[in-house]
Amino acid sequence: MPPEPKSGTPGRTRWHLDHEPIFRPEDPRFGARFDGVADDSAAINAAGMAAEAAGGGVVEFPRGSTRAQGIVLRNKVRFRGQGVW
């Protein structure tokens, strides 16, 4: 296994996220339902775009089920769930 890259190695640095803002797709401005029936793709992507526009952050999912496809991963944006995946 190769050694862990040192901080500052081009293309392999870590962006430290201590105090990043949290974006919740179920917020009314995004509109996800997380009921396991509705397709929440647009709301999840909208939350991701808002996080990226803010300079980074976390898109946080509540407990429950969702249907989604075509989720776009964005720069300096993490996805985190509160339940079991």
N, C-alpha and C positions, 0 to 999 in steps of 0.2 A: 504494500500500500504506500503511495507517495506521501511525503511529509506534508503537513498542513502548511499552506502558504502564509507567509508573514504579512502583517498588515502593510498595506501600501503596494503590494504586488499588483501590477496592472491587470485589470480585468478580474481580479479575484478578491477584491477588498470587501469587507462587510460594512453595511450601512447600519449603524447602531440606532435602534429605535426605542429610546427610553420614554419619551413623552409625546408620542405621535397621537394625532387625533383619531377618534373612532367614528366610523361611518356605518350606520345600521340600515341595511336595505329595506327593513320594514318601516322605517321612518316615512311619514306621509309624503315627503317630497320625492321619495323613490317608489314607494307603493308595493313592495313585495308582501305576499300574504303568508308564505311558509305553511300552507295547509296541505301540501302534498298533492294538490290537484292543479292549481294554477301554475302557469309557466312564469317563474320569477326571473328569467334571464335578463330582461331589459332593466329591471330594478337593480339587480346585482351589478350589471355593467355600469349603470348610472352611478351607483355608490362608488365603484372603482374609479370612474372618471373624476368624480368629485374629490376623492382622496388624492389622485394624481395631481389635479389642479391645485390642491392645497400644499403641494410639495411632498406628499407622502402621507401614509397613515395605515390604519387597519380597517378592513371591511369585516365586521363581526356579525356572525350568524347566530340567531337564537336557537334554542332547542326546538326540535320539530323536523318536519320533512319539507323538502322543496323539490321542484322539477326545474331543471335548468340545463341549458346547452349553449355552447358557443361563448363561454365566459372568457373574457380577454384579460390576460395577466398584464399588469401595468407596472411602470417603474416606481420603485419605492413604496409599493402597496403590498400589504400582507393580507391573507385571508385567515380568519380564525373562527372556530365554532365553539359554542357553549355546550354542545351535547355530544353524543356518541355519533361517530361518522359511519 
